[in-house]
């Protein structure tokens, strides 16, 4: 019997920038209802892979498949229209706009009839009502949906960015270093939020340098080195030191030495 079909799949992706080969035949699969983490040292190709999956870059070679159908994303807009949303490290929020306006950024609701069609008036009441309901489902606490994002804490801003991705993503949500520069409490809130997004049926791609978070959240861990996937492991089959050893290219002897070395 055939297994489940990947929602998003990449085969043999190659991407070069001049003489620098960022992706060298990279493969990737994301299955329904899972969190896949991508790890690798600096320069391993993680960011280039994510930008290719999200339409920000186009591969020189290789193919992408969405629900089994070959696709080509020529822009992030193409990926968004296909149901793929990305939360980048810089969040891409508009600080001066309120929470609801940020969640509906680029997808604003307008009044029906002449008010919306002719005068282009925004239906702020419905946007705020829908945004409040969505934040409540994800258990994101804010004082008021009318708050400007610039007045929110770092964790709350991250929550708004994640909530926007979760609302509009129909197929895949991509999270690029979602807990970077957050405190312990806010980090915990974001991690719980990512699990809730997955539990609502939306598969997640997670990029993170924080190995404990990776091993806590991920169902599978894709390890990249020098522009290609060198292994796919799970928290059940491999330990964190083993995953780091694969990531850095350590030999078996070096790995055994690291695992048996006395703690100072």
C-alpha positions as CSV (number, residue, x, y, z in Angstrom):
1,X,0.0,0.0,0.0
2,X,1.3,3.4,-0.9
3,X,2.0,5.8,2.0
4,X,0.6,9.3,2.3
5,X,1.4,11.8,-0.4
6,X,3.5,14.8,0.5
7,X,1.6,18.1,0.6
8,X,4.8,20.0,-0.5
9,X,7.7,18.3,-2.2
10,X,11.0,19.4,-3.7
11,X,13.3,17.3,-5.9
12,X,16.9,18.1,-6.9
13,X,16.8,21.8,-6.3
14,X,19.8,23.6,-7.5
15,X,20.4,27.4,-6.9
16,X,23.7,29.2,-7.5
17,X,24.7,32.8,-6.9
18,X,27.6,33.4,-9.2
19,X,30.3,30.8,-8.2
20,X,28.5,30.1,-4.9
21,X,26.3,27.0,-5.0
22,X,23.6,27.5,-2.3
23,X,21.5,24.5,-3.1
24,X,23.1,21.4,-4.6
25,X,20.4,18.9,-5.5
26,X,18.3,19.5,-2.3
27,X,15.3,17.3,-1.6
28,X,12.4,18.0,0.7
29,X,9.0,16.5,1.7
30,X,6.3,17.8,4.0
31,X,3.4,15.5,4.9
32,X,-0.1,16.3,6.3
33,X,-0.4,17.2,10.0
34,X,3.3,17.3,10.8
35,X,6.0,19.8,11.8
36,X,9.2,19.4,9.8
37,X,12.3,21.2,11.1
38,X,15.2,22.2,8.9
39,X,18.6,22.5,10.6
40,X,22.1,23.1,9.4
41,X,25.1,25.2,10.0
42,X,25.5,28.7,8.6
43,X,25.7,28.4,4.8
44,X,24.1,25.0,4.7
45,X,21.3,26.3,2.4
46,X,18.4,26.5,4.8
47,X,17.4,30.1,3.9
48,X,17.8,29.5,0.2
49,X,15.6,26.3,0.4
50,X,12.9,28.2,2.3
51,X,12.9,31.1,-0.1
52,X,12.6,28.6,-3.0
53,X,9.6,26.9,-1.3
54,X,8.0,30.3,-0.6
55,X,8.5,31.8,-4.1
56,X,11.1,34.4,-3.1
57,X,13.7,32.6,-5.2
58,X,13.4,30.5,-8.3
59,X,15.6,27.4,-8.6
60,X,18.0,26.9,-11.5
61,X,17.2,23.2,-11.6
62,X,14.8,20.8,-9.9
63,X,11.0,20.8,-9.3
64,X,8.4,21.6,-6.7
65,X,5.2,19.7,-6.3
66,X,2.1,20.8,-4.3
67,X,-0.4,18.0,-3.6
68,X,1.4,16.0,-6.2
69,X,1.1,18.6,-9.0
70,X,4.2,20.2,-10.3
71,X,4.2,24.0,-9.6
72,X,6.5,27.0,-10.3
73,X,6.3,29.9,-8.0
74,X,7.6,33.0,-9.7
75,X,7.0,35.3,-6.7
76,X,5.9,35.1,-3.1
77,X,2.4,36.1,-4.3
78,X,2.2,32.9,-6.3
79,X,3.1,30.8,-3.2
80,X,0.5,32.7,-1.1
81,X,-2.2,32.2,-3.7
82,X,-1.3,28.5,-3.6
83,X,-1.9,28.5,0.2
84,X,1.7,28.8,1.5
85,X,2.4,31.5,4.1
86,X,5.8,32.5,5.5
87,X,6.7,34.2,8.8
88,X,10.2,35.6,8.3
89,X,12.6,36.7,11.1
90,X,11.8,40.4,10.5
91,X,8.1,39.5,10.8
92,X,7.0,41.9,8.0
93,X,4.5,43.6,10.2
94,X,3.4,47.3,9.8
95,X,4.1,48.8,13.3
96,X,1.8,51.8,12.9
97,X,-1.3,49.7,12.0
98,X,-3.4,48.0,14.5
99,X,-3.6,44.2,15.1
100,X,-6.6,43.6,12.8
101,X,-5.1,45.7,10.0
102,X,-1.9,43.7,10.2
103,X,-3.7,40.3,10.0
104,X,-5.6,41.5,7.0
105,X,-2.6,43.3,5.5
106,X,-3.0,43.1,1.7
107,X,-6.3,41.2,2.0
108,X,-8.5,44.0,3.5
109,X,-12.2,43.5,3.7
110,X,-14.3,46.3,2.0
111,X,-17.9,47.3,2.5
112,X,-20.3,45.7,0.1
113,X,-22.1,47.8,-2.5
114,X,-21.0,51.3,-3.6
115,X,-19.2,52.1,-0.3
116,X,-16.7,49.3,-1.1
117,X,-16.7,49.2,-4.8
118,X,-16.7,52.9,-5.6
119,X,-15.4,54.6,-2.4
120,X,-13.1,51.7,-1.5
121,X,-14.1,52.0,2.2
122,X,-12.7,49.3,4.5
123,X,-15.0,47.2,6.7
124,X,-12.9,47.7,9.8
125,X,-15.7,46.3,12.1
126,X,-15.8,42.9,10.4
127,X,-12.0,42.7,10.2
128,X,-11.6,43.4,13.9
129,X,-14.3,40.9,14.8
130,X,-12.7,38.2,12.6
131,X,-9.2,39.0,13.9
132,X,-10.4,38.8,17.5
133,X,-12.0,35.4,16.9
134,X,-8.9,34.1,15.2
135,X,-6.6,35.3,18.0
136,X,-8.9,33.7,20.6
137,X,-8.7,30.4,18.8
138,X,-4.9,30.5,18.9
139,X,-5.0,31.7,22.5
140,X,-3.0,34.9,21.7
141,X,-3.7,37.4,24.5
142,X,-3.9,41.1,23.7
143,X,-5.5,44.0,25.5
144,X,-7.3,45.3,22.4
145,X,-7.6,44.3,18.8
146,X,-7.3,48.1,18.1
147,X,-3.8,48.3,19.6
148,X,-1.0,49.5,17.2
149,X,1.5,46.7,16.7
150,X,4.3,49.0,17.7
151,X,2.9,49.0,21.3
152,X,3.1,45.2,21.6
153,X,5.8,43.1,23.2
154,X,8.1,41.1,21.0
155,X,6.2,37.9,21.7
156,X,2.9,39.5,20.9
157,X,4.2,40.8,17.6
158,X,5.4,37.3,16.8
159,X,2.0,36.1,17.7
160,X,0.4,38.5,15.3
161,X,2.7,37.4,12.5
162,X,2.0,33.7,13.2
163,X,-1.7,34.4,13.4
164,X,-1.7,36.1,10.0
165,X,0.1,33.1,8.5
166,X,-2.2,30.6,10.1
167,X,-5.3,32.5,9.0
168,X,-4.4,32.7,5.3
169,X,-2.3,29.5,4.8
170,X,-4.4,26.8,3.2
171,X,-1.6,24.3,2.6
172,X,1.6,25.2,4.5
173,X,2.9,27.6,7.1
174,X,6.7,28.3,7.1
175,X,8.2,29.7,10.3
176,X,11.7,31.1,10.0
177,X,13.4,31.4,13.5
178,X,10.1,32.2,15.2
179,X,11.6,32.5,18.7
180,X,14.7,34.6,17.9
181,X,15.3,37.4,20.4
182,X,12.4,36.5,22.6
183,X,12.4,36.0,26.4
184,X,11.7,32.7,28.1
185,X,8.0,33.3,28.7
186,X,7.3,34.7,25.2
187,X,9.3,31.9,23.6
188,X,7.1,29.3,25.4
189,X,3.9,31.1,24.1
190,X,5.2,31.0,20.5
191,X,6.1,27.3,20.8
192,X,2.7,26.5,22.1
193,X,1.1,28.6,19.3
194,X,3.0,26.6,16.7
195,X,1.7,23.3,18.1
196,X,-1.8,24.7,18.1
197,X,-1.4,25.7,14.4
198,X,-0.3,22.1,13.6
199,X,-3.1,20.6,15.7
200,X,-5.6,22.6,13.7
201,X,-4.5,20.7,10.6
202,X,-1.9,23.0,9.1
203,X,1.5,21.4,8.5
204,X,4.4,23.6,9.5
205,X,8.0,24.0,8.3
206,X,10.2,25.2,11.1
207,X,13.7,26.7,10.7
208,X,15.5,27.1,14.0
209,X,19.0,27.1,15.6
210,X,17.6,26.2,19.0
211,X,18.0,22.4,19.1
212,X,15.8,21.8,22.3
213,X,12.9,23.6,20.5
214,X,13.5,21.6,17.4
215,X,13.4,18.3,19.3
216,X,10.4,19.4,21.2
217,X,8.3,20.5,18.2
218,X,9.4,18.5,15.2
219,X,7.9,15.2,14.0
220,X,10.8,15.0,11.5
221,X,14.1,16.9,11.3
222,X,15.8,17.5,7.9
223,X,19.5,18.1,8.2
224,X,21.3,20.1,5.6
225,X,25.0,20.5,4.8
226,X,26.7,22.2,1.9
227,X,23.4,22.8,0.0
228,X,21.9,19.4,0.2
229,X,19.9,17.2,2.6
230,X,22.3,14.7,4.2
231,X,19.8,13.1,6.6
232,X,16.3,13.0,7.9
233,X,15.9,12.0,11.5
234,X,13.3,12.1,14.3
235,X,13.5,12.9,18.0
236,X,12.8,9.2,18.6
237,X,15.6,7.8,16.5
238,X,18.4,10.3,17.2
239,X,19.7,12.5,20.1
240,X,20.6,16.1,19.8
241,X,24.4,15.4,19.9
242,X,23.9,12.9,17.1
243,X,21.9,15.4,15.0
244,X,24.5,18.1,15.5
245,X,27.3,15.6,14.6
246,X,25.5,14.9,11.3
247,X,24.9,18.6,10.7
248,X,28.6,19.4,11.2
249,X,30.0,16.4,9.4
250,X,31.6,14.9,12.5
251,X,33.0,11.4,12.1
252,X,31.6,8.4,14.1
253,X,34.7,8.5,16.3
254,X,34.3,12.2,17.0
255,X,30.7,11.6,17.8
256,X,31.5,8.8,20.2
257,X,34.1,10.9,21.9
258,X,31.7,13.9,22.3
259,X,29.0,11.6,23.8
260,X,31.4,10.0,26.3
261,X,33.4,13.1,27.2
262,X,33.1,13.9,30.9
263,X,31.2,17.1,31.7
264,X,33.5,19.7,33.3
